[in-house]
Amino acid sequence: MRTLSVSARTATHHSTGTELSAIGDDEMEIGAGQHGETGADRMKLMTADETAEIMLARSLEDLEVKPGEEPLV
């Protein structure tokens, strides 16, 4: 099992509400941690379809899915 997040906004501190980092209005991060950890990659915003393609490719690569296998997404 794998998870992979995409964020278009940074995390905020739970008690102060201040942003933990900054992401540009035209950027997104792939692989950001649920506790505000920086993502693996920052890139320009893409369409939902383009983003899903990146997420699927990275997940399948990480799982080392081989031709003929049928993973559940």
C-alpha positions in Angstrom: 0.0 0.0 0.0 1.2 3.5 -0.8 -0.1 7.0 -0.4 1.0 10.1 -2.3 -0.3 13.6 -1.6 -0.5 16.8 -3.7 -0.8 20.2 -2.1 -1.5 23.6 -3.6 -1.3 25.3 -0.2 1.1 24.8 2.7 0.2 23.4 6.0 -0.6 25.7 8.9 0.5 25.5 12.5 -2.3 23.9 14.5 -2.3 26.5 17.3 -1.2 29.7 15.6 -2.7 29.2 12.1 0.5 30.5 10.5 1.8 28.9 7.3 4.7 26.5 7.8 6.3 27.4 4.4 5.2 29.1 1.2 3.9 27.7 -2.1 3.4 30.1 -5.0 -0.1 30.6 -6.3 0.9 28.8 -9.5 2.7 25.9 -7.8 2.0 22.5 -6.3 4.0 20.0 -4.3 3.8 16.3 -4.8 4.6 14.1 -1.8 4.0 16.7 1.0 3.8 15.2 4.4 0.6 15.3 6.5 2.4 17.2 9.2 3.7 19.9 6.9 6.9 18.2 5.7 8.1 19.5 2.4 7.1 17.6 -0.7 9.4 15.6 -2.9 8.9 17.9 -5.8 7.5 21.4 -6.4 6.2 22.2 -9.8 3.8 24.5 -11.7 0.2 23.7 -11.2 -1.2 21.1 -13.6 -4.6 19.9 -14.6 -6.2 17.2 -12.4 -5.6 14.7 -15.2 -1.9 15.6 -15.5 -1.5 15.5 -11.8 -3.2 12.1 -11.5 -0.9 10.7 -14.3 2.2 11.8 -12.3 0.8 10.4 -9.0 -0.1 7.0 -10.7 3.3 6.7 -12.4 5.2 7.4 -9.2 3.0 5.0 -7.1 3.4 2.2 -9.6 7.1 2.7 -9.9 7.5 2.8 -6.1 5.5 -0.5 -5.8 7.6 -2.0 -8.6 4.4 -3.1 -10.4 5.3 -5.5 -13.3 3.5 -5.9 -16.6 0.5 -8.2 -16.2 -0.1 -7.3 -12.5 -3.4 -5.7 -11.6 -3.0 -3.2 -8.7 -6.0 -1.7 -7.1 -5.9 2.1 -7.2 
